Amino acid sequence: MASGELASTAPAGLGWLAVRIGERTARGIAGAVSGLIRAGEVPPGTRLPTVRALAAELSVSPTTIAEAWAQLRAAGLIGTGRRRGTTVLAPPAGHPPARMFPGWQSVDLEHGLPDPALLPPLEDAVAAGVRAERPAVKEAISPRLRAAVQPAWPFAAEEWTVAAGGHEGVALACRAVARPGDVVAVEEPTAPWLLRQLRTARSHVVGVPCDAAGPRPDALAAALAHRPAAFVYQPRAQNPLGHTVSAARVAELAAVLAPADTAVIEADDFGPLAAGPGASLGTHLPGRVLLVRSYCTAFGPELRSCVLGGAAALVERVRAQRAFGAAWSSPVLQDAQAFLLTDPATDALLHRARLRYAERRTALAAALDEHGVAVDVRDGLTLWIPVPDETRTLVTLAAHGVSAGAGTRCSTTRPAASHIRVATGQLPDDPAPVADLAGMIARAAEVRSRRSA
């Protein structure tokens, strides 16, 4: 069926459009329809289904469709007339989008994934892993990998083990210390994947608000009144705020935690790409801390590389948890990771990647600042951007083919201030599209302000 058949009011036209819409929110609908229009699959002049008809087809409320249509109109992609209904508009003659970068849908602006072009090659590492001699007794972590990670570990770990990536490592650690229904304290805002894992594990999550230096000691003290089984936080390159917790703040948090029996899980997802070494509660509470350090962002997901080190009792519980799943990690891949951690050429590539990621963060923040949007630039692969209205901003961006992260997905409760989370790791190095992105974000954020005026 040709895309122009959408002009028909027959159910087939509705079905053609409905199957191309994945996320059935205003943001998802606007993004999907925008993509179809920009790709030419829904050409100018096509009449779109009515709000009520499409709402019934997608099993959503008419308000959801109306919101999506409003943002597509604001983007200049559709228009509504009394007799013609809602139709796709042609681009204004002689007014193509200035320097508009066409590929935002292929750039990760939501999840914080690394740039594949900045990952080190794996050929020599895998070859070294294959050639390495194996100990007679199978160990939880290969001796070469343990020797490679130990010098950069921020405290003296009693025991070690591995997991198939950082997300699995944190999930295992949380399950090791908290049963379903237990309270877990977590910094707020935090990484969306971390909140998803805790909720999937049926933990009762209590937020510990952060300031510029990290989790606030007074907020942690308040959370301890709920007797949490664990406190989970990111010691450096925090997602989404980007801060690294200082040694002074770590000492303050340790003083708050000392009288309690709460276990501590440190989730270091940025690994060797972090700008600084970071401090650890393990230097103050060595028998209660487990550091989960992922190397997937630095080396890529293929090695499934994550190391856990800390209190012996906690490591043993993680090993017991992993026994129910993929309890064995390939020593070849472990030794390949050890090669990368000790290879001078790889270290130089990590240094280059670290600088490139910092340049991309700074470039977008500077471009936003030109539009009056102030953003703190610290570390990591995300920027935490204040906006007047999160939902309207995200829907408006989706209408332009841009998918950013919702700030509410980083919090345990509805936050007082609205933010969006924009991943910066795959931003183009060309300043023109970055300036366009900043302009889109600024204009999207202004939609709510103009309507409220």
Backbone hydrogen bonds, N-H to C=O, Kabsch-Sander energy under -0.5 kcal/mol:
donor,donor_aa,acceptor,acceptor_aa,energy
5,E,2,A,-1.7
6,L,3,S,-2.0
7,A,4,G,-2.1
8,S,5,E,-1.7
13,G,10,A,-1.1
14,L,10,A,-1.2
15,G,11,P,-2.7
16,W,12,A,-2.2
17,L,13,G,-1.6
18,A,14,L,-2.9
19,V,15,G,-2.2
20,R,17,L,-1.2
21,I,18,A,-1.5
22,G,20,R,-0.6
24,R,22,G,-0.5
25,T,23,E,-1.3
29,I,25,T,-3.0
30,A,26,A,-2.4
31,G,27,R,-2.4
32,A,28,G,-2.4
33,V,29,I,-2.6
34,S,30,A,-2.4
35,G,31,G,-2.2
36,L,32,A,-2.0
37,I,33,V,-2.3
38,R,34,S,-2.9
39,A,35,G,-1.9
40,G,37,I,-1.2
41,E,36,L,-1.6
42,V,36,L,-1.5
45,G,88,V,-3.1
46,T,43,P,-1.8
48,L,46,T,-0.6
48,L,86,T,-3.3
54,L,50,T,-2.5
55,A,51,V,-2.2
56,A,52,R,-2.2
57,E,53,A,-2.0
58,L,54,L,-2.3
59,S,55,A,-0.9
60,V,55,A,-2.3
64,T,61,S,-0.9
65,I,61,S,-1.2
66,A,62,P,-2.7
67,E,63,T,-2.3
68,A,64,T,-1.9
69,W,65,I,-2.9
70,A,66,A,-2.2
71,Q,67,E,-1.7
72,L,68,A,-2.0
73,R,69,W,-2.3
74,A,70,A,-2.1
75,A,71,Q,-1.5
76,G,73,R,-1.6
77,L,72,L,-2.6
78,I,72,L,-0.8
79,G,87,T,-2.5
81,G,85,G,-2.3
85,G,81,G,-1.5
87,T,79,G,-2.7
87,T,85,G,-0.6
88,V,46,T,-2.3
89,L,77,L,-2.4
95,H,92,P,-2.2
100,M,97,P,-1.5
104,W,101,F,-0.6
106,S,103,G,-1.6
107,V,104,W,-1.4
109,L,107,V,-0.9
118,L,115,D,-2.1
119,L,116,P,-1.3
126,V,122,L,-3.0
127,A,123,E,-2.3
128,A,124,D,-2.4
129,G,125,A,-2.1
130,V,126,V,-2.3
131,R,127,A,-2.1
132,A,128,A,-1.3
138,K,136,A,-0.5
146,R,142,S,-2.5
147,A,143,P,-2.2
148,A,144,R,-1.7
149,V,145,L,-2.2
150,Q,146,R,-1.9
152,A,149,V,-0.9
153,W,150,Q,-1.5
157,A,155,F,-1.0
158,E,310,G,-1.3
159,E,310,G,-1.8
161,T,308,L,-2.1
163,A,306,C,-1.8
165,G,163,A,-1.7
165,G,304,R,-0.6
169,G,165,G,-2.2
170,V,166,G,-2.5
171,A,167,H,-2.2
172,L,168,E,-2.8
173,A,169,G,-2.2
174,C,170,V,-2.7
175,R,171,A,-2.3
176,A,172,L,-1.8
177,V,173,A,-1.1
177,V,174,C,-0.6
178,A,174,C,-2.2
181,G,202,R,-2.9
182,D,179,R,-2.6
184,V,204,H,-2.5
185,A,230,A,-2.8
186,V,206,V,-2.4
187,E,232,V,-1.7
188,E,208,V,-2.1
190,T,410,C,-2.5
194,L,191,A,-0.7
195,L,191,A,-1.6
196,R,192,P,-2.3
197,Q,193,W,-2.2
198,L,194,L,-2.2
199,R,195,L,-2.4
200,T,196,R,-2.5
201,A,197,Q,-1.9
202,R,199,R,-1.4
203,S,198,L,-2.5
204,H,182,D,-3.0
205,V,203,S,-0.8
206,V,184,V,-2.3
208,V,186,V,-2.2
210,C,188,E,-1.9
211,D,214,G,-2.5
214,G,211,D,-1.4
216,R,209,P,-2.4
220,L,216,R,-2.3
221,A,217,P,-2.3
222,A,218,D,-1.9
223,A,219,A,-2.0
224,L,220,L,-2.0
225,A,221,A,-0.6
225,A,222,A,-0.9
226,H,223,A,-1.9
227,R,224,L,-1.8
229,A,183,V,-3.1
230,A,183,V,-0.8
231,F,263,A,-2.3
232,V,185,A,-2.8
233,Y,265,I,-2.0
238,Q,243,H,-2.5
242,G,238,Q,-3.5
245,V,235,P,-2.4
246,S,213,A,-0.6
250,V,246,S,-2.4
251,A,247,A,-2.0
252,E,248,A,-1.7
253,L,249,R,-2.5
254,A,250,V,-2.5
255,A,251,A,-1.9
256,V,252,E,-1.5
257,L,253,L,-2.3
258,A,254,A,-2.0
260,A,257,L,-1.5
263,A,229,A,-2.0
264,V,288,R,-2.9
265,I,231,F,-2.6
266,E,264,V,-0.5
266,E,290,L,-2.5
267,A,233,Y,-2.6
267,A,265,I,-0.6
268,D,266,E,-0.8
268,D,292,V,-2.9
269,D,267,A,-0.9
273,L,270,F,-1.8
274,A,271,G,-1.9
279,A,245,V,-1.1
283,T,280,S,-1.4
284,H,281,L,-1.4
285,L,281,L,-3.1
288,R,285,L,-2.2
290,L,264,V,-2.3
291,L,309,G,-2.4
292,V,266,E,-3.5
292,V,290,L,-0.5
293,R,291,L,-0.7
293,R,307,V,-2.8
294,S,268,D,-2.5
294,S,292,V,-0.6
295,Y,305,S,-2.7
296,C,305,S,-0.5
297,T,269,D,-0.5
299,F,295,Y,-2.8
300,G,296,C,-2.3
303,L,300,G,-0.6
304,R,301,P,-1.1
306,C,163,A,-0.6
306,C,304,R,-0.6
307,V,293,R,-2.5
308,L,161,T,-2.9
309,G,291,L,-2.0
310,G,159,E,-1.9
311,A,289,V,-2.4
315,V,311,A,-2.4
316,E,312,A,-2.4
317,R,313,A,-1.6
318,V,314,L,-2.0
319,R,315,V,-2.3
320,A,316,E,-2.0
321,Q,317,R,-2.2
322,R,318,V,-2.5
323,A,319,R,-1.2
324,F,321,Q,-1.4
325,G,322,R,-1.8
327,A,325,G,-1.8
334,Q,330,S,-2.0
335,D,331,P,-2.6
336,A,332,V,-1.8
337,Q,333,L,-2.2
338,A,334,Q,-2.1
339,F,335,D,-2.0
340,L,336,A,-1.9
341,L,337,Q,-2.1
342,T,338,A,-1.1
342,T,339,F,-0.7
343,D,339,F,-0.9
347,D,343,D,-2.1
348,A,344,P,-2.0
349,L,345,A,-1.7
350,L,346,T,-2.5
351,H,347,D,-2.1
352,R,348,A,-2.0
353,A,349,L,-2.5
354,R,350,L,-2.8
355,L,351,H,-2.1
356,R,352,R,-2.4
357,Y,353,A,-2.8
358,A,354,R,-1.9
359,E,355,L,-2.4
360,R,356,R,-2.1
361,R,357,Y,-2.3
362,T,358,A,-2.5
363,A,359,E,-2.4
364,L,360,R,-2.0
365,A,361,R,-2.3
366,A,362,T,-2.6
367,A,363,A,-2.2
368,L,364,L,-2.5
369,D,365,A,-2.2
370,E,366,A,-1.4
371,H,367,A,-0.5
371,H,368,L,-1.4
372,G,369,D,-1.7
373,V,368,L,-2.4
374,A,372,G,-0.7
378,R,376,D,-0.6
383,L,422,V,-2.1
385,I,383,L,-0.8
385,I,420,I,-2.7
387,V,418,S,-2.0
393,T,389,D,-2.0
394,L,390,E,-2.6
395,V,391,T,-2.5
396,T,392,R,-2.4
397,L,393,T,-2.4
398,A,394,L,-2.4
399,A,395,V,-1.8
400,H,396,T,-0.6
400,H,397,L,-1.3
401,G,398,A,-1.8
402,V,397,L,-2.6
404,A,402,V,-0.6
405,G,109,L,-0.5
405,G,421,R,-2.9
407,G,419,H,-1.4
409,R,406,A,-1.0
410,C,407,G,-2.0
411,S,408,T,-1.3
420,I,385,I,-2.3
421,R,405,G,-2.5
422,V,383,L,-2.2
422,V,420,I,-0.5
423,A,109,L,-1.8
423,A,421,R,-0.5
424,T,381,L,-2.3
425,G,381,L,-0.8
426,Q,108,D,-0.6
427,L,424,T,-1.4
434,V,430,D,-1.1
435,A,431,P,-2.4
436,D,432,A,-2.1
437,L,433,P,-2.5
438,A,434,V,-2.5
439,G,435,A,-2.3
440,M,436,D,-2.5
441,I,437,L,-2.6
442,A,438,A,-2.6
443,R,439,G,-2.7
444,A,440,M,-2.8
445,A,441,I,-2.4
446,E,442,A,-1.2
447,V,443,R,-0.8
447,V,444,A,-0.8
448,R,444,A,-0.6
449,S,445,A,-0.7
450,R,446,E,-2.8
451,R,447,V,-1.9
452,S,448,R,-1.8
453,A,449,S,-1.0
